[in-house]
Amino acid sequence: MPLAAPYLLGSALLVLAPLGLAAALAFTDYFGFRAPEPTGTDNLARLAGDQVFWAAVGTSALVAAVAVPLRLFLAVGAALLLARRRGARTALGRVAAYLPSVVPDAAWALLWLWILNPLYGPLPALLGVLGLPDPGFLTTPWGARLGLVLVMAFQVGEAFVVALAARLAIPSRLHEAVAVEGGSPWFAMTRVTLPLMAPVVLVLAVRDVVVVVQNAFVPALLVTDGGPVDATLTAPLVIYRRAFEYGELGYASTLSVALLVLTGIAAAFPLWLAARLAGRQRVA
């Protein structure tokens, strides 16, 4: 307990206290220049009919539905490729996999603003050289959503480290037994490696749902500014504008609490799916 005290104190001051304050402000009319005025459930009634916010929630869900599996694929794939090999190439590969997560979010977003630029960006130019269509990463609604997914997809350093540790924790004798029995590398990966890594991948999926929903704010603000035609207007960006552009701090708190609840429900979905699959396996 004494060792956990600093963590518990930090959590109380940095997480629980702001959360409690936001929950209290969610039921007030507050603009920051006068004392909050209680309004009961007026903000909740406004929330129910706020089409802009619910459209932004749909955009956040769409981005997460594409970005989370892609992030897991890159993190787990890199962990599998760089697990057993040694040497300078493996070390450089591990550094390259982790490096994007070290870059500050604002700098990472500005880097991708240059990469996706339709006039001089290298990615549209590369697509033109290959004869592939340019989706309009910053100029069309679906192209901008794809660009937002790309910005979010490669910052998988923490997930890569966790997946790599899970892969290295698998006893080598299991793969040696598969090889002795004549099993192929594909058989070993699908029947031994991935099933044993599944609990860790599940935790990473839950984490990435939260990360993608919350961290999409910076690229949505700096790369696409919510456009074009609000195609990348995510829920955190709506909350930011309500709070700091319109000064509606009370209503922004209502939106924040609502997004927290919705994110918790979305993060619980992988756990529910895993429980269903485990139940079916026990029945079989």
C-alpha positions as CSV (number, residue, x, y, z in Angstrom):
1,M,0.0,0.0,0.0
2,P,2.8,2.6,0.8
3,L,4.3,1.9,-2.6
4,A,1.0,2.6,-4.3
5,A,0.3,5.8,-2.4
6,P,2.0,8.2,-4.8
7,Y,0.1,6.7,-7.7
8,L,-3.2,6.8,-5.9
9,L,-2.5,10.4,-4.9
10,G,-1.6,11.4,-8.4
11,S,-4.7,9.6,-9.8
12,A,-6.9,11.4,-7.2
13,L,-5.5,14.9,-8.0
14,L,-5.1,14.5,-11.8
15,V,-8.0,12.2,-12.7
16,L,-10.7,11.8,-10.1
17,A,-10.8,15.5,-9.0
18,P,-11.1,16.9,-12.5
19,L,-13.7,14.2,-13.4
20,G,-15.7,15.1,-10.3
21,L,-15.5,18.8,-11.2
22,A,-16.6,18.2,-14.8
23,A,-19.5,16.1,-13.6
24,A,-20.6,18.9,-11.3
25,L,-20.3,21.5,-14.0
26,A,-22.2,19.3,-16.4
27,F,-25.4,20.4,-14.6
28,T,-24.7,24.1,-14.7
29,D,-24.7,27.2,-17.0
30,Y,-21.1,28.3,-16.8
31,F,-19.1,30.6,-19.0
32,G,-16.0,31.2,-16.8
33,F,-16.7,34.9,-16.0
34,R,-19.3,34.3,-13.2
35,A,-20.3,31.7,-10.7
36,P,-21.9,28.5,-12.2
37,E,-25.6,28.6,-12.2
38,P,-27.4,25.2,-11.7
39,T,-29.7,24.3,-14.5
40,G,-30.7,20.8,-13.6
41,T,-31.1,18.5,-16.6
42,D,-31.2,21.3,-19.2
43,N,-27.8,20.4,-20.6
44,L,-28.8,16.8,-20.9
45,A,-31.9,17.8,-22.9
46,R,-29.7,19.9,-25.1
47,L,-27.3,17.1,-25.5
48,A,-30.1,14.7,-26.7
49,G,-30.9,17.0,-29.6
50,D,-27.3,18.1,-30.4
51,Q,-26.9,16.8,-34.0
52,V,-23.4,18.2,-34.4
53,F,-22.1,16.3,-31.3
54,W,-23.8,13.0,-32.3
55,A,-22.4,13.4,-35.9
56,A,-19.0,14.0,-34.4
57,V,-19.4,10.9,-32.2
58,G,-20.2,8.9,-35.4
59,T,-17.0,10.3,-37.0
60,S,-14.9,9.3,-34.0
61,A,-16.4,5.8,-34.0
62,L,-15.7,5.5,-37.7
63,V,-12.1,6.5,-37.3
64,A,-11.6,4.2,-34.3
65,A,-13.2,1.3,-36.2
66,V,-10.5,1.6,-38.9
67,A,-7.5,2.9,-36.9
68,V,-7.7,0.4,-33.9
69,P,-7.4,-2.8,-36.0
70,L,-4.7,-1.2,-38.1
71,R,-2.7,-0.1,-35.1
72,L,-3.0,-3.6,-33.6
73,F,-1.9,-5.2,-36.8
74,L,1.2,-3.0,-37.1
75,A,2.1,-3.4,-33.4
76,V,1.6,-7.1,-33.2
77,G,3.1,-7.6,-36.7
78,A,6.2,-5.7,-35.8
79,A,6.5,-7.6,-32.5
80,L,6.4,-11.0,-34.4
81,L,9.0,-9.9,-36.9
82,L,11.4,-8.4,-34.3
83,A,11.0,-10.9,-31.5
84,R,13.7,-13.6,-32.0
85,R,16.1,-12.0,-34.3
86,R,19.2,-10.3,-32.9
87,G,21.7,-7.8,-34.3
88,A,21.9,-4.2,-35.5
89,R,19.0,-4.6,-37.9
90,T,16.7,-5.9,-35.2
91,A,17.7,-3.1,-32.8
92,L,17.1,-0.5,-35.5
93,G,13.8,-2.0,-36.4
94,R,12.7,-1.9,-32.7
95,V,13.8,1.8,-32.5
96,A,11.9,2.6,-35.7
97,A,8.8,0.9,-34.4
98,Y,8.9,2.9,-31.2
99,L,10.2,6.2,-32.4
100,P,6.9,7.7,-33.7
101,S,5.4,7.5,-30.2
102,V,8.2,9.7,-28.9
103,V,7.4,12.5,-31.3
104,P,5.0,15.1,-29.7
105,D,1.5,14.9,-31.1
106,A,1.6,18.4,-32.5
107,A,4.9,17.8,-34.3
108,W,3.6,14.5,-35.6
109,A,0.4,16.1,-36.9
110,L,2.3,18.9,-38.7
111,L,4.6,16.3,-40.3
112,W,1.6,14.5,-41.7
113,L,0.2,17.8,-42.8
114,W,3.2,18.1,-45.1
115,I,3.1,14.4,-46.1
116,L,-0.6,14.6,-47.2
117,N,-0.5,18.1,-48.8
118,P,-2.1,17.8,-52.2
119,L,0.3,20.3,-53.9
120,Y,3.8,19.2,-52.7
121,G,3.2,16.3,-50.3
122,P,5.2,13.1,-50.9
123,L,2.3,10.7,-50.5
124,P,0.1,12.2,-53.2
125,A,3.2,12.5,-55.4
126,L,4.0,8.8,-54.9
127,L,0.5,7.8,-55.7
128,G,0.7,9.8,-58.9
129,V,4.0,8.1,-59.9
130,L,2.5,4.6,-59.3
131,G,-0.6,5.6,-61.3
132,L,-2.9,5.2,-58.3
133,P,-5.8,7.6,-57.7
134,D,-5.3,10.3,-55.1
135,P,-8.2,10.2,-52.6
136,G,-7.7,13.8,-51.7
137,F,-6.4,13.4,-48.2
138,L,-7.1,17.0,-47.3
139,T,-9.7,18.0,-49.8
140,T,-12.4,15.4,-49.9
141,P,-14.5,14.1,-47.0
142,W,-13.5,10.4,-47.2
143,G,-10.0,11.2,-48.2
144,A,-9.6,13.4,-45.1
145,R,-11.0,10.6,-42.9
146,L,-8.4,8.3,-44.4
147,G,-5.7,10.8,-43.8
148,L,-6.8,11.1,-40.1
149,V,-6.6,7.3,-39.8
150,L,-3.0,7.3,-41.3
151,V,-1.9,10.0,-38.8
152,M,-3.2,7.8,-35.9
153,A,-2.0,4.5,-37.3
154,F,1.8,4.6,-36.8
155,Q,2.2,5.8,-33.2
156,V,2.1,2.3,-31.8
157,G,5.3,2.3,-29.8
158,E,3.8,1.4,-26.4
159,A,1.6,-1.3,-27.9
160,F,4.6,-2.6,-29.8
161,V,6.7,-2.9,-26.6
162,V,3.8,-4.7,-24.8
163,A,3.2,-7.1,-27.7
164,L,7.0,-7.7,-28.0
165,A,7.2,-8.6,-24.3
166,A,4.2,-10.9,-24.7
167,R,5.9,-12.7,-27.6
168,L,9.2,-13.1,-25.8
169,A,7.4,-14.5,-22.8
170,I,6.2,-17.5,-24.8
171,P,8.5,-20.5,-24.0
172,S,10.6,-21.5,-27.0
173,R,10.0,-25.2,-26.2
174,L,6.5,-24.8,-27.5
175,H,7.7,-23.8,-31.0
176,E,10.4,-26.4,-30.9
177,A,7.7,-29.1,-30.2
178,V,5.7,-27.8,-33.2
179,A,8.8,-28.0,-35.4
180,V,9.6,-31.5,-34.2
181,E,6.0,-32.6,-35.1
182,G,6.4,-31.2,-38.5
183,G,4.2,-28.1,-38.0
184,S,4.7,-25.2,-40.4
185,P,5.7,-21.7,-39.2
186,W,2.1,-20.6,-40.1
187,F,0.7,-23.4,-37.9
188,A,2.9,-22.4,-35.0
189,M,1.9,-18.7,-35.3
190,T,-1.9,-19.3,-35.6
191,R,-2.1,-22.2,-33.1
192,V,0.5,-21.3,-30.6
193,T,1.8,-17.7,-30.8
194,L,-1.3,-15.7,-31.5
195,P,-3.6,-17.6,-29.1
196,L,-1.1,-17.2,-26.2
197,M,-0.8,-13.5,-27.1
198,A,-4.6,-13.0,-27.4
199,P,-5.1,-11.7,-23.8
200,V,-2.5,-9.0,-24.2
201,V,-3.8,-8.1,-27.7
202,L,-7.3,-7.8,-26.1
203,V,-6.0,-5.3,-23.5
204,L,-4.2,-3.4,-26.2
205,A,-7.5,-3.2,-28.2
206,V,-9.3,-1.7,-25.2
207,R,-6.5,0.8,-24.7
208,D,-6.4,1.8,-28.3
209,V,-10.1,2.5,-28.4
210,V,-9.6,5.1,-25.7
211,V,-6.3,6.4,-27.3
212,V,-7.7,6.8,-30.8
213,V,-10.9,8.5,-29.6
214,Q,-9.1,11.0,-27.3
215,N,-5.9,11.6,-29.3
216,A,-7.7,12.2,-32.6
217,F,-8.2,15.7,-31.3
218,V,-4.7,17.0,-32.3
219,P,-4.6,15.8,-35.9
220,A,-8.3,16.8,-36.4
221,L,-7.4,20.3,-35.3
222,L,-4.0,20.8,-36.9
223,V,-4.2,18.6,-40.0
224,T,-7.8,18.9,-41.2
225,D,-9.4,21.5,-38.8
226,G,-12.5,19.3,-38.7
227,G,-13.1,19.6,-42.5
228,P,-13.8,19.4,-45.2
229,V,-17.5,20.0,-44.6
230,D,-17.1,18.6,-41.0
231,A,-16.0,15.2,-42.3
232,T,-13.3,15.0,-39.6
233,L,-15.1,16.9,-36.9
234,T,-14.5,14.5,-34.0
235,A,-16.1,14.6,-30.6
236,P,-13.1,16.0,-28.7
237,L,-12.8,18.8,-31.3
238,V,-16.5,19.7,-30.8
239,I,-15.9,19.8,-27.0
240,Y,-12.9,22.0,-27.5
241,R,-14.8,24.5,-29.6
242,R,-17.7,24.6,-27.2
243,A,-15.4,25.3,-24.3
244,F,-12.7,27.6,-25.7
245,E,-14.3,29.2,-28.8
246,Y,-17.9,29.6,-27.5
247,G,-17.0,29.7,-23.8
248,E,-19.8,27.2,-22.9
249,L,-17.8,25.5,-20.2
250,G,-20.9,24.0,-18.5
251,Y,-22.2,22.4,-21.6
252,A,-18.7,21.3,-22.7
253,S,-18.5,19.5,-19.4
254,T,-21.7,17.7,-20.2
255,L,-20.3,16.7,-23.6
256,S,-17.1,15.5,-21.9
257,V,-18.9,13.3,-19.5
258,A,-21.1,11.9,-22.3
259,L,-18.0,11.1,-24.4
260,L,-16.4,9.4,-21.4
261,V,-19.4,7.1,-20.9
262,L,-19.6,6.3,-24.6
263,T,-15.8,5.6,-24.8
264,G,-16.2,3.3,-21.8
265,I,-19.0,1.4,-23.6
266,A,-16.9,1.1,-26.7
267,A,-13.8,-0.1,-24.8
268,A,-16.0,-2.7,-23.1
269,F,-17.0,-4.2,-26.5
270,P,-13.7,-6.2,-27.0
271,L,-14.1,-7.6,-23.5
272,W,-17.6,-8.7,-24.2
273,L,-16.6,-10.2,-27.6
274,A,-13.7,-12.1,-25.9
275,A,-16.1,-13.5,-23.2
276,R,-18.5,-14.7,-25.9
277,L,-15.8,-16.4,-27.9
278,A,-14.4,-18.0,-24.7
279,G,-17.9,-19.3,-23.9
280,R,-18.3,-20.8,-27.3
281,Q,-15.0,-22.6,-27.0
282,R,-15.9,-24.1,-23.7
283,V,-19.2,-25.3,-25.2
284,A,-17.4,-26.8,-28.1
